[in-house]
Amino acid sequence: AYVVGCYDGEAAVGSARLLWDGGYTVYLTDVMVLPEYQGLGIGTKMVERCMDFLRAQLRPGWRFKVHLLANQGREGFYQRFGFVPRPNENAGPAMDQWIEWKEEETTDEI
């Protein structure tokens, strides 16, 4: 739904994405800044732009739940924007898995 990039001249030094199908669930993902550019406020500005984009989509009575998976030790960065760590009294831990294609796995029908 939305992609933010930061460049130093022609070189990409940061990016962030919102995955959203227009429903109430949104995923903030791939917030990345090259190590030599970290600490300059680039990540903060990109997340702010993503959140501003979402707020601009709101209509009366609407609300969105924004999800993310923070890297270990980076939770504090996202808490500054109002994100709440999981697990907590209302929600269990975030979960994920990798699914990889293997040649022998094919599906002919659904």
N, C-alpha and C positions, 0 to 999 in steps of 0.2 A: 504494500500500500504506500510505503514511503521509505525513501533511502536518503541518507545524509552522507556526504563525503567531505573531507577536508584535504586540501592540497597545499603543498609548498611548491609553488611554481607548477610544473607538470607532474610532480611526484605525489601520489596518493599517500597520505600519512595517517588517515583515520576514516572510519565509516561506522554507521549504525543503521539498522533497518527495523521497520515495523511490518510485521506480517499480520494481515487483517482482511477478513472477507466482508466487512461491513456489519458484522454481528457485535455482540457485547464482549467477546473475548479477543484480546489483542496480545501479540507477542513482541516484546522488545528484544532484539537479538543482534548478535554480531557487533556489539559495541567494542571497537578495537582502535587502538592508537599505537603507532610504532613506538617502541621503548624510548628512543631518543627524543620523542616529542611528548612523552607523558609528563604530567605535572605543569603543563602550560594552559590548562583549562579547555583543551580541545574536546575531551570526552564529555565534560560538563555541558559545553555549548551544544554538542550534537544531541545529547539526551534532552536538553531543554527544547531544542527544535522539534524533536519527535513528540514530546509531550504537548507542545504548543499546537502542532498539527492535529493531534487527537482532540484537544479542547476546542479547536475550530470546527470540528465535525459534530460536536454535541448539539442536540436539539432539546427543547423542553421535555422533561421527563426521562431523558436518556441518561445512561451511565455505562462506562466501559470498565472491564477488569483487565488490567495490564499485567501480564506475566513476564517473568524473565528468569533465567538461570545465571546467577552470579558466579564467577570464578571464586574459588576459596580465597578468603582474605579480602575480597572486594565488596563485601556486603555493605560496609559503611558508605562507600561511594553512592550506592543506590538508595540507602536510607535517607540521604540528604534530599532526595526527590519525593519522599513519602512512601517508598516501598518498605514492606514489612517482611522480615526474614521468616522462612518456613523451616521447620515446623513451628506452629504456634497453637494457641488454644482453638483456633478456628480452621486450621488447615494442616494437613500432613506434609511430609517432605516432598520437594519436587523430585520427579523421577524421569528417567530417560533411558533409551537404549539405542544402540546402533544396529541397523539392519543392512546387511551387505549382500549384494547380488552374487550368486554363485551359479555357474553355468548350468548345473544339473537342475536348478530350481526354475521351472517354468509353469505358468498357469494358462491353460487353454480356455477355461470357462469360469465364469463367476456365477 
